[in-house]
Amino acid sequence: MQSLDAIDRQLIAALRIDARKPLSRLASELGIARATAEKRLARMIDSGTILGFTVRARDDTPATVRAVMLIEVAGRSTAAVIRGLKGLPELERLHTTNGGWDLVAEIKAANLADFDRVLREVRSIDGVLNSETSLLLSSV
């Protein structure tokens, strides 16, 4: 599997939200040329990074790291933080909540190195004050 850069991950995240969105609109939203988006999409399909255009999640996939991350957001920056988080394809679900934490993110990464990268990326989003992450070991 190829290494994904930020634009590739944003493209995947946008397709997860709406896989039927026209490529020209996706490119515009990502701030890239349509031809660039088309080439990146074709490369990810050819390499097997993108297998299809519907999301079918499977919790028991081997060689994955699953976790729940609790996120504290600064002041009124929740909407901006949510937009930043939605750009991370490893975040399978995102929930608002009450209490000491503002958001709960469900994370699924291919391996520990990817998981570590996701944690760093979440913590670097402007407006994220604090986080606590728990690995999910087994379902009972």
C-alpha beads as a LAMMPS data file, in Angstrom:
LAMMPS data file: protein, C-alpha beads

140 atoms
139 bonds

1 atom types
1 bond types

-500.0 500.0 xlo xhi
-500.0 500.0 ylo yhi
-500.0 500.0 zlo zhi

Masses

1 110.0

Atoms # bond

1 1 1 0.000 0.000 0.000
2 1 1 1.239 3.478 -0.840
3 1 1 1.957 6.235 1.637
4 1 1 -0.794 8.848 1.812
5 1 1 -0.143 12.550 2.143
6 1 1 -2.530 15.101 3.647
7 1 1 -4.363 15.727 0.357
8 1 1 -4.880 11.988 -0.229
9 1 1 -6.305 11.620 3.302
10 1 1 -8.576 14.641 2.777
11 1 1 -9.822 13.179 -0.498
12 1 1 -10.608 9.863 1.197
13 1 1 -12.352 11.652 4.077
14 1 1 -14.468 13.680 1.635
15 1 1 -15.427 10.523 -0.270
16 1 1 -16.448 8.836 2.976
17 1 1 -18.840 11.708 3.626
18 1 1 -20.265 11.650 0.089
19 1 1 -18.832 9.154 -2.380
20 1 1 -21.213 10.435 -5.073
21 1 1 -19.964 14.031 -4.968
22 1 1 -18.679 15.159 -8.385
23 1 1 -14.900 15.136 -8.722
24 1 1 -14.901 18.813 -9.750
25 1 1 -16.627 19.772 -6.489
26 1 1 -14.284 17.585 -4.409
27 1 1 -11.287 19.232 -6.075
28 1 1 -12.699 22.691 -5.457
29 1 1 -13.351 21.953 -1.782
30 1 1 -9.800 20.619 -1.364
31 1 1 -8.293 23.574 -3.223
32 1 1 -6.701 21.471 -5.964
33 1 1 -7.204 21.176 -9.714
34 1 1 -9.750 18.658 -10.975
35 1 1 -7.001 16.890 -12.960
36 1 1 -4.925 16.573 -9.769
37 1 1 -7.858 15.076 -7.885
38 1 1 -8.543 12.691 -10.766
39 1 1 -4.900 11.520 -10.906
40 1 1 -4.717 11.037 -7.131
41 1 1 -7.982 9.109 -7.101
42 1 1 -6.860 6.903 -10.007
43 1 1 -3.506 6.247 -8.296
44 1 1 -5.222 5.239 -5.042
45 1 1 -7.619 2.941 -6.921
46 1 1 -4.802 1.380 -8.974
47 1 1 -2.654 0.800 -5.875
48 1 1 -5.525 -0.782 -3.968
49 1 1 -5.639 1.985 -1.367
50 1 1 -9.248 2.649 -2.391
51 1 1 -11.137 -0.587 -2.875
52 1 1 -14.571 0.854 -3.554
53 1 1 -16.880 3.741 -2.926
54 1 1 -19.061 2.457 -0.145
55 1 1 -17.971 2.163 3.452
56 1 1 -18.265 -1.303 4.913
57 1 1 -16.807 -1.348 8.405
58 1 1 -15.750 -4.550 10.072
59 1 1 -14.771 -4.461 13.738
60 1 1 -12.835 -7.727 13.721
61 1 1 -10.404 -6.844 10.934
62 1 1 -6.997 -8.254 11.869
63 1 1 -3.934 -6.049 12.241
64 1 1 -5.841 -2.944 13.221
65 1 1 -5.566 -0.688 16.229
66 1 1 -8.878 0.539 17.578
67 1 1 -9.294 3.227 20.211
68 1 1 -11.601 5.797 21.720
69 1 1 -10.251 9.321 22.126
70 1 1 -11.817 11.880 24.440
71 1 1 -11.136 15.439 23.285
72 1 1 -11.353 18.754 25.135
73 1 1 -11.939 21.787 22.915
74 1 1 -11.016 25.415 23.624
75 1 1 -13.914 27.840 23.988
76 1 1 -16.071 28.181 20.921
77 1 1 -13.776 26.383 18.497
78 1 1 -15.780 23.134 18.381
79 1 1 -16.972 23.591 14.780
80 1 1 -13.428 24.287 13.538
81 1 1 -12.046 21.301 15.469
82 1 1 -14.755 19.033 14.036
83 1 1 -13.863 20.178 10.499
84 1 1 -10.207 19.361 11.196
85 1 1 -11.048 15.961 12.629
86 1 1 -13.253 15.019 9.668
87 1 1 -10.155 15.277 7.478
88 1 1 -8.647 12.234 9.198
89 1 1 -9.836 9.042 7.522
90 1 1 -8.807 6.957 10.547
91 1 1 -11.553 8.633 12.601
92 1 1 -14.469 6.314 11.957
93 1 1 -17.017 8.167 14.067
94 1 1 -17.119 11.455 15.927
95 1 1 -19.579 12.295 18.687
96 1 1 -20.318 15.397 20.701
97 1 1 -20.827 14.771 24.398
98 1 1 -21.345 16.480 27.721
99 1 1 -19.244 16.483 30.860
100 1 1 -15.500 17.041 31.065
101 1 1 -14.858 16.125 27.428
102 1 1 -16.379 17.827 24.392
103 1 1 -15.908 15.167 21.698
104 1 1 -15.456 11.413 21.495
105 1 1 -13.648 10.015 18.454
106 1 1 -13.575 6.370 17.435
107 1 1 -10.226 5.635 15.789
108 1 1 -9.204 2.701 13.620
109 1 1 -5.633 2.595 12.316
110 1 1 -3.787 -0.060 10.343
111 1 1 -0.911 -0.315 12.810
112 1 1 0.714 1.393 15.800
113 1 1 2.769 3.767 13.649
114 1 1 -0.386 5.037 11.913
115 1 1 -2.151 5.217 15.267
116 1 1 0.688 7.309 16.697
117 1 1 0.518 9.638 13.684
118 1 1 -3.249 10.081 14.107
119 1 1 -2.812 10.987 17.784
120 1 1 -0.219 13.621 16.853
121 1 1 -2.428 15.010 14.082
122 1 1 -5.461 15.290 16.377
123 1 1 -3.440 17.014 19.090
124 1 1 -2.005 19.496 16.579
125 1 1 -5.437 20.771 15.463
126 1 1 -5.958 24.366 16.608
127 1 1 -8.508 24.381 19.407
128 1 1 -7.711 20.937 20.821
129 1 1 -6.707 21.549 24.438
130 1 1 -6.417 18.049 25.826
131 1 1 -7.138 14.445 24.955
132 1 1 -7.221 11.024 26.548
133 1 1 -7.094 7.855 24.514
134 1 1 -7.979 4.278 25.418
135 1 1 -7.117 1.319 23.192
136 1 1 -9.947 -1.145 22.593
137 1 1 -8.522 -4.582 23.287
138 1 1 -11.460 -6.926 22.752
139 1 1 -15.220 -6.815 22.424
140 1 1 -17.249 -8.708 25.002

Bonds

1 1 1 2
2 1 2 3
3 1 3 4
4 1 4 5
5 1 5 6
6 1 6 7
7 1 7 8
8 1 8 9
9 1 9 10
10 1 10 11
11 1 11 12
12 1 12 13
13 1 13 14
14 1 14 15
15 1 15 16
16 1 16 17
17 1 17 18
18 1 18 19
19 1 19 20
20 1 20 21
21 1 21 22
22 1 22 23
23 1 23 24
24 1 24 25
25 1 25 26
26 1 26 27
27 1 27 28
28 1 28 29
29 1 29 30
30 1 30 31
31 1 31 32
32 1 32 33
33 1 33 34
34 1 34 35
35 1 35 36
36 1 36 37
37 1 37 38
38 1 38 39
39 1 39 40
40 1 40 41
41 1 41 42
42 1 42 43
43 1 43 44
44 1 44 45
45 1 45 46
46 1 46 47
47 1 47 48
48 1 48 49
49 1 49 50
50 1 50 51
51 1 51 52
52 1 52 53
53 1 53 54
54 1 54 55
55 1 55 56
56 1 56 57
57 1 57 58
58 1 58 59
59 1 59 60
60 1 60 61
61 1 61 62
62 1 62 63
63 1 63 64
64 1 64 65
65 1 65 66
66 1 66 67
67 1 67 68
68 1 68 69
69 1 69 70
70 1 70 71
71 1 71 72
72 1 72 73
73 1 73 74
74 1 74 75
75 1 75 76
76 1 76 77
77 1 77 78
78 1 78 79
79 1 79 80
80 1 80 81
81 1 81 82
82 1 82 83
83 1 83 84
84 1 84 85
85 1 85 86
86 1 86 87
87 1 87 88
88 1 88 89
89 1 89 90
90 1 90 91
91 1 91 92
92 1 92 93
93 1 93 94
94 1 94 95
95 1 95 96
96 1 96 97
97 1 97 98
98 1 98 99
99 1 99 100
100 1 100 101
101 1 101 102
102 1 102 103
103 1 103 104
104 1 104 105
105 1 105 106
106 1 106 107
107 1 107 108
108 1 108 109
109 1 109 110
110 1 110 111
111 1 111 112
112 1 112 113
113 1 113 114
114 1 114 115
115 1 115 116
116 1 116 117
117 1 117 118
118 1 118 119
119 1 119 120
120 1 120 121
121 1 121 122
122 1 122 123
123 1 123 124
124 1 124 125
125 1 125 126
126 1 126 127
127 1 127 128
128 1 128 129
129 1 129 130
130 1 130 131
131 1 131 132
132 1 132 133
133 1 133 134
134 1 134 135
135 1 135 136
136 1 136 137
137 1 137 138
138 1 138 139
139 1 139 140
